[in-house]
Amino acid sequence: MKSVSTAEREGGGAEEAVVAPRGRRPTINDVARLSGVSKKTVSRVINRSPLLSEDTRRRIEAVIAQLGYSPDPQARGLAFRRSFVVGFIYHNPNPQYIVNAQQGILDAIRELGLELMVRPCDPQSPTFLNEVRGFVERQKLFGVIMFPNVSEDESLAALLTQLECPYIRVGCVALDKPGSIVVSHDGEGASQMARHVADLGHRRIALITGPKTFRSAYERRRGFEDGLASRGLTLDPQYVAEGAYTFESGVTSAEALLQITPRPTAICALNDEMAAGVYRAAHGLGLSIPGDLSVMGFDDAPIATRLWPPLTTVLLPIREMGRRAAEILTKDLTALESRATLADQTRVIPTLVVRESTSAPA
């Protein structure tokens, strides 16, 4: 015999016309009365619980729309003992990276009645942890999402655990337990990058790394060297320059690398901003891309297709990573409950995107 939930038994609806109350804001009690269901059932619709039939859900949503009802964020916050504000904590010199991450988070929380509050910070500051503590406690955050390199700080993760603030970290390796981390596997992306440029026939290959304070810089370099090793090649230390994930550092690094004799035939930058800086340096020396110099980047940021020629790069789906992190953080408000789905959500694999900035060496 098929079991019937409370929400199913409450079907049928009332004949009462749906009219907004005069002189006051509609309440959840009004929605429940006019829908012929309990407040709990209305709450399930608001919080996108899967424990409802589609007929019941549609009927309640129709009443909500006609009344113009919206949940009281303060009341919801009291019910959950925290606000409906998601905190985004970051420290990254690449503005486009952060914009993409924010867009992904908003993609996931926009329909859940949640707001996003952004908090840039500096992990090297002596007041870093106290600042984050104040941010979390003042806002009574629903939870926190952290992107590199803030996400790589173990003391911050420990603080959030102490404050009983749910968090999701985004990182290039599995820094935390499953369900608390979205792993981007940057090393695999950099390995694809190295194999591509080696397979084109390049042997004088230069690399512009990221800053040492980012775990991603280490993982990307490690992956790049592994990719070269798979083709029987090694990275010559004289062809390595440390950048800062910024356009300016890409220009400076490329200018230095292009003064070396013999000059590299390919420069691989570990993000697209630095790769754009390589373009500037190459053009300043009258070098053509890819005729005189092949160039590669990493991230597949919008700038990759705005350069000429379009940049060969590694697609790191930053917006998708932000969306996945937010979906995991808010899984109690949605139907994301199965372990298989959660496991799929926490794993991202970069992919090589070949465009016109790479070719066989002249």
C-alpha positions as CSV (number, residue, x, y, z in Angstrom):
1,M,0.0,0.0,0.0
2,K,1.4,3.4,-1.0
3,S,2.2,5.6,2.0
4,V,0.9,9.1,2.0
5,S,2.7,12.0,3.6
6,T,1.1,14.8,5.6
7,A,1.6,17.1,2.7
8,E,-0.2,14.7,0.4
9,R,-3.1,14.2,2.8
10,E,-3.5,18.0,2.9
11,G,-4.2,18.2,-0.9
12,G,-7.5,19.4,-2.3
13,G,-7.0,23.0,-1.4
14,A,-9.6,25.5,-0.1
15,E,-12.3,27.2,-2.1
16,E,-11.4,30.5,-0.5
17,A,-10.3,33.2,-3.0
18,V,-6.7,34.2,-2.9
19,V,-6.8,37.8,-1.8
20,A,-3.9,39.6,-0.2
21,P,-4.6,40.8,3.3
22,R,-5.3,44.6,3.5
23,G,-3.0,46.9,5.3
24,R,-0.3,44.3,6.1
25,R,2.3,42.1,4.6
26,P,1.2,38.5,3.7
27,T,2.4,35.9,6.2
28,I,3.2,32.2,6.0
29,N,-0.1,31.6,7.9
30,D,-2.0,33.3,5.1
31,V,-0.3,31.1,2.5
32,A,-1.0,27.9,4.5
33,R,-4.7,28.9,5.1
34,L,-5.4,29.7,1.4
35,S,-3.5,26.7,0.2
36,G,-5.3,24.3,2.6
37,V,-2.1,23.0,4.0
38,S,0.0,23.3,7.2
39,K,2.7,25.9,7.8
40,K,5.3,23.1,7.7
41,T,4.2,22.2,4.2
42,V,4.6,25.8,3.0
43,S,8.0,25.9,4.7
44,R,9.0,22.8,2.7
45,V,8.1,24.6,-0.5
46,I,10.0,27.7,0.4
47,N,13.1,25.6,1.3
48,R,12.8,23.4,-1.8
49,S,12.3,20.1,0.1
50,P,11.9,17.1,-2.2
51,L,9.3,15.6,0.2
52,L,6.2,17.0,-1.7
53,S,4.2,16.0,-4.8
54,E,4.4,18.4,-7.8
55,D,0.6,19.1,-7.5
56,T,1.0,20.3,-3.9
57,R,4.1,22.3,-4.7
58,R,2.5,24.0,-7.7
59,R,-0.7,24.9,-5.8
60,I,1.3,26.5,-2.9
61,E,3.7,28.3,-5.3
62,A,0.6,29.7,-7.1
63,V,-0.8,31.1,-3.9
64,I,2.6,32.6,-2.9
65,A,2.8,34.3,-6.3
66,Q,-0.7,35.7,-6.1
67,L,-0.3,37.0,-2.6
68,G,3.2,38.4,-3.3
69,Y,4.5,36.6,-0.3
70,S,8.2,36.5,0.5
71,P,9.8,34.8,3.6
72,D,10.9,37.1,6.4
73,P,14.7,36.7,6.5
74,Q,14.9,37.4,10.2
75,A,12.3,34.8,11.0
76,R,14.1,32.3,8.8
77,G,17.4,33.1,10.4
78,L,15.9,32.6,13.9
79,A,14.5,29.2,12.8
80,F,17.9,28.1,11.6
81,R,19.8,29.9,14.3
82,R,21.8,31.7,11.7
83,S,21.3,34.3,8.9
84,F,20.6,33.5,5.3
85,V,23.8,35.2,4.2
86,V,26.7,33.2,2.6
87,G,30.1,34.6,3.2
88,F,32.7,34.5,0.4
89,I,36.2,34.9,1.8
90,Y,39.1,35.3,-0.7
91,H,42.5,36.7,-1.4
92,N,43.5,36.6,-5.1
93,P,45.3,39.2,-7.3
94,N,43.2,38.2,-10.3
95,P,39.9,40.2,-10.3
96,Q,38.3,38.1,-13.2
97,Y,38.9,34.9,-11.2
98,I,37.0,36.3,-8.2
99,V,34.2,37.7,-10.4
100,N,33.7,34.2,-12.0
101,A,33.7,32.6,-8.6
102,Q,31.0,35.0,-7.3
103,Q,28.9,34.4,-10.3
104,G,29.0,30.7,-9.8
105,I,28.0,31.1,-6.1
106,L,25.1,33.4,-7.1
107,D,23.9,30.9,-9.7
108,A,23.3,28.4,-6.9
109,I,21.9,30.6,-4.1
110,R,19.8,33.1,-6.1
111,E,16.6,31.0,-6.0
112,L,17.1,29.9,-2.3
113,G,16.4,33.2,-0.7
114,L,20.1,33.6,0.3
115,E,22.4,36.6,-0.1
116,L,26.1,36.8,-0.7
117,M,28.5,38.9,1.3
118,V,32.0,39.2,0.0
119,R,35.1,39.6,2.3
120,P,38.5,40.1,0.8
121,C,41.4,39.5,3.2
122,D,45.1,39.0,3.5
123,P,46.2,35.7,5.1
124,Q,49.6,37.2,5.8
125,S,48.1,39.9,8.0
126,P,48.6,39.4,11.8
127,T,44.9,40.3,12.3
128,F,43.7,37.9,9.6
129,L,42.0,35.3,11.9
130,N,40.5,38.0,14.2
131,E,39.0,39.8,11.2
132,V,37.4,36.6,10.0
133,R,36.1,35.8,13.4
134,G,34.4,39.2,13.7
135,F,32.9,38.8,10.2
136,V,31.4,35.4,10.9
137,E,30.1,36.4,14.4
138,R,28.6,39.7,13.4
139,Q,26.8,38.4,10.3
140,K,25.8,35.0,11.9
141,L,26.7,33.5,8.5
142,F,24.7,30.6,7.0
143,G,28.1,29.3,5.9
144,V,31.4,30.3,4.2
145,I,32.9,29.5,0.8
146,M,36.7,29.9,0.4
147,F,38.7,30.1,-2.8
148,P,42.5,29.8,-3.1
149,N,44.7,30.9,-1.5
150,V,42.6,31.6,1.6
151,S,41.1,28.1,1.3
152,E,44.6,26.6,1.8
153,D,44.9,28.1,5.3
154,E,44.4,25.3,7.9
155,S,44.2,27.7,10.8
156,L,41.2,29.4,9.1
157,A,39.4,26.0,8.6
158,A,40.1,25.2,12.3
159,L,38.6,28.6,13.3
160,L,35.4,28.1,11.3
161,T,35.0,24.6,12.9
162,Q,35.4,26.1,16.3
163,L,32.8,28.8,15.5
164,E,30.5,26.0,14.2
165,C,30.2,27.8,10.9
166,P,29.7,25.4,7.9
167,Y,32.3,25.9,5.2
168,I,33.3,24.7,1.7
169,R,36.8,25.0,0.5
170,V,37.8,25.2,-3.1
171,G,41.4,23.9,-3.7
172,C,43.7,22.3,-6.2
173,V,44.1,19.2,-4.0
174,A,42.0,17.4,-1.4
175,L,42.8,19.6,1.6
176,D,39.7,18.5,3.7
177,K,37.3,15.7,4.2
178,P,34.8,14.8,1.5
179,G,31.8,17.1,1.5
180,S,33.9,20.1,2.6
181,I,36.1,20.6,-0.5
182,V,35.7,21.0,-4.2
183,V,39.0,19.8,-5.8
184,S,40.1,21.4,-9.1
185,H,43.0,19.1,-9.9
186,D,45.2,21.9,-11.3
187,G,48.2,19.6,-11.6
188,E,46.4,17.5,-14.2
189,G,45.6,20.6,-16.2
190,A,49.2,21.7,-16.2
191,S,50.3,18.3,-17.3
192,Q,48.0,18.5,-20.4
193,M,49.6,21.9,-21.1
194,A,53.1,20.5,-21.1
195,R,52.3,17.5,-23.2
196,H,50.7,19.7,-25.8
197,V,53.6,22.0,-26.2
198,A,56.1,19.1,-26.2
199,D,54.1,17.2,-28.8
200,L,54.3,20.3,-31.1
201,G,58.1,19.8,-31.1
202,H,59.2,22.5,-28.7
203,R,62.3,21.8,-26.6
204,R,63.2,25.2,-25.3
205,I,60.1,25.6,-23.2
206,A,59.8,28.4,-20.6
207,L,57.5,28.5,-17.7
208,I,56.1,31.5,-15.7
209,T,54.9,30.1,-12.4
210,G,52.5,31.6,-9.8
211,P,53.5,33.1,-6.4
212,K,54.9,30.7,-3.8
213,T,52.1,31.7,-1.4
214,F,49.6,29.8,-3.6
215,R,49.4,26.0,-3.4
216,S,48.1,26.1,-6.9
217,A,51.4,27.5,-8.1
218,Y,53.2,24.5,-6.7
219,E,50.7,22.0,-8.0
220,R,50.6,23.5,-11.5
221,R,54.4,23.5,-11.7
222,R,54.6,19.9,-10.5
223,G,51.9,18.9,-13.0
224,F,53.8,20.7,-15.8
225,E,57.1,19.0,-15.0
226,D,55.3,15.6,-14.9
227,G,53.8,16.3,-18.3
228,L,57.3,17.1,-19.7
229,A,58.7,14.0,-18.1
230,S,56.1,11.9,-19.8
231,R,57.6,13.1,-23.1
232,G,61.2,12.5,-22.0
233,L,61.9,16.2,-21.3
234,T,62.9,18.2,-18.3
235,L,62.3,21.8,-17.4
236,D,65.5,23.9,-17.7
237,P,65.8,26.1,-14.5
238,Q,67.1,29.1,-16.6
239,Y,63.7,29.1,-18.4
240,V,61.6,29.5,-15.2
241,A,60.4,32.8,-13.9
242,E,58.1,33.4,-10.8
243,G,55.1,35.5,-11.6
244,A,52.3,36.9,-9.3
245,Y,49.2,35.8,-11.3
246,T,49.0,39.4,-12.7
247,F,49.4,40.9,-16.1
248,E,52.3,43.1,-15.0
249,S,54.3,40.1,-13.7
250,G,53.7,38.3,-17.0
251,V,55.2,41.2,-18.9
252,T,58.2,41.4,-16.6
253,S,58.8,37.7,-16.5
254,A,58.5,37.3,-20.3
255,E,60.8,40.2,-21.0
256,A,63.5,38.5,-18.9
257,L,62.9,35.1,-20.5
258,L,63.1,36.5,-24.0
259,Q,66.6,38.0,-23.3
260,I,68.0,34.5,-22.7
261,T,70.2,33.0,-25.5
262,P,69.1,30.7,-27.0
263,R,65.6,32.3,-26.7
264,P,62.7,29.9,-25.7
265,T,60.4,28.9,-28.5
266,A,57.4,28.6,-26.2
267,I,56.4,30.3,-23.0
268,C,53.7,28.7,-20.8
269,A,52.2,31.0,-18.2
270,L,50.3,29.4,-15.3
271,N,47.3,31.8,-15.7
272,D,45.8,33.8,-18.5
273,E,46.6,37.2,-17.1
274,M,50.3,36.4,-17.1
275,A,50.0,34.9,-20.6
276,A,48.5,38.3,-21.8
277,G,51.6,39.9,-20.4
278,V,53.7,37.5,-22.5
279,Y,51.9,38.8,-25.6
280,R,52.8,42.4,-24.6
281,A,56.4,41.5,-24.2
282,A,56.6,39.6,-27.4
283,H,55.0,42.3,-29.4
284,G,57.4,44.8,-27.9
285,L,60.3,42.8,-29.2
286,G,58.7,42.4,-32.7
287,L,58.0,38.7,-32.2
288,S,55.0,37.1,-33.9
289,I,52.7,34.6,-32.1
290,P,52.9,31.7,-32.8
291,G,55.4,32.1,-35.7
292,D,58.3,33.2,-33.4
293,L,56.9,32.2,-30.1
294,S,54.1,29.9,-28.9
295,V,52.2,31.0,-25.8
296,M,49.9,29.1,-23.5
297,G,47.9,30.1,-20.4
298,F,45.8,28.6,-17.7
299,D,42.1,29.2,-16.6
300,D,40.5,30.0,-19.9
301,A,39.4,33.4,-18.6
302,P,37.4,35.7,-20.9
303,I,40.7,37.5,-21.9
304,A,41.8,34.2,-23.6
305,T,39.5,34.8,-26.5
306,R,40.0,38.5,-26.7
307,L,43.7,38.3,-27.4
308,W,44.9,38.0,-30.9
309,P,45.6,35.3,-31.8
310,P,43.2,33.6,-29.4
311,L,45.1,31.9,-26.5
312,T,45.6,28.2,-26.2
313,T,44.9,27.6,-22.5
314,V,43.6,25.1,-19.9
315,L,39.9,25.5,-19.0
316,L,39.5,25.7,-15.2
317,P,35.7,26.1,-14.8
318,I,35.9,28.7,-12.0
319,R,32.2,29.7,-12.2
320,E,31.2,26.0,-12.1
321,M,33.5,25.5,-9.0
322,G,31.7,28.4,-7.3
323,R,28.3,26.9,-8.1
324,R,29.3,23.5,-6.9
325,A,30.7,24.8,-3.6
326,A,27.5,26.7,-3.0
327,E,25.3,23.8,-3.8
328,I,27.1,21.6,-1.4
329,L,26.9,24.3,1.3
330,T,23.1,24.6,0.8
331,K,22.4,20.9,0.3
332,D,20.0,20.9,3.3
333,L,17.8,23.4,1.5
334,T,17.7,21.4,-1.7
335,A,17.3,17.8,-3.0
336,L,21.1,17.3,-3.2
337,E,21.3,14.4,-0.8
338,S,22.8,11.2,-2.5
339,R,26.4,10.4,-1.8
340,A,27.0,9.7,-5.5
341,T,25.8,13.2,-6.5
342,L,27.8,14.8,-3.7
343,A,30.9,12.9,-4.8
344,D,30.4,14.1,-8.4
345,Q,30.0,17.6,-7.2
346,T,33.4,17.7,-5.4
347,R,35.6,16.9,-8.4
348,V,36.5,19.1,-11.3
349,I,38.9,18.1,-14.1
350,P,40.6,20.9,-16.2
351,T,40.6,20.5,-20.0
352,L,43.0,21.7,-22.7
353,V,41.6,24.3,-25.1
354,V,43.7,24.5,-28.2
355,R,43.5,27.8,-30.1
356,E,45.8,29.8,-32.5
357,S,48.6,30.9,-30.1
358,T,50.6,27.6,-30.3
359,S,52.2,25.9,-33.3
360,A,55.3,23.9,-34.1
361,P,58.6,25.8,-33.6
362,A,59.9,27.7,-36.6
